[in-house]
Amino acid sequence: MVWLLRGIFLFLLPGMKMAPVQVTLLCRSMEVNSSLQSRTSLLLMWSLGMAIMFLIRRYDLSKFCPYNTVLMDHSDPSINTVLTAPTDKPGVALLDFVIFPPRWLVAEHTFRPPYYHRNCMSEFMGLIYGGYEAKADGFHPGGASLHSCMTPHGPDTKTYEATIALGNEAGPHRIADTMAFMFESCLIPRVCPWALESPFMDHDYYQCWIGLKSHFSGLSMNEDNVDLQKGKPIER
């Protein structure tokens, strides 16, 4: 078999003469099921003179070109989507595959790390190499986290305080030597007993948010602010 380079995808092509081979198919959903067949699962179909390939493929994540804001505000993480599997509902993905590669952060008057949020999607995130910008400690390559739908999450206290301390004078900053990924789905994943009973489970994960405090001062209760709260226009 050979790898065919097409754009930034590599496709695994079966040989022209495929020898009979016994193939084992595995399906995992809280249990392992297997089936034997005497042919490969690779298909090559031709229609209207064009090849439609349903093949094993691989993708070089380092070639992904990330997009981001160039002035202010924090863009939605969906801008980093590499592949998506849509549902029949517009704008709702069955599964998104997202990465967070090396990139520049340049937004002004903006909290640059991933913001605190919760949403209707479940997020399974992992780190391939390097560090993760939203967790200063305890998130190492090979580690992963799962936040099911409507579970609040965001940067740890150390990252938050360090960002606030920089203020608006941070200047352009490059996040280098890192590669994180995320699977985001509208479904709620089930965690298998093997993962729940793993000795590597971080039972103190929640402590990364202990000590968080608001630095939002708001407006002082001056005369203008009182008028605004009463719905009165401000006259200058």
Secondary structure, DSSP 8 states (H G I E B T S, - for coil): -EEEEETTEEEEE--SS-----EEEEEESSSEEEEEESS-S-EEEEETTEEEEE--EEE-GGG------SSBS---GGGGEEEEEE-SSTT-EEEEEEEE-SEEE--BSS--S---B--SSEEEEEEEES-BTTBSSS--TT-EEEE-TT--B---HHHHHHHHHHTT----EEE-S-EEEEEEESS-----HHHHT-TT--TTGGGGGTT-----------HHHHHHHTT-----
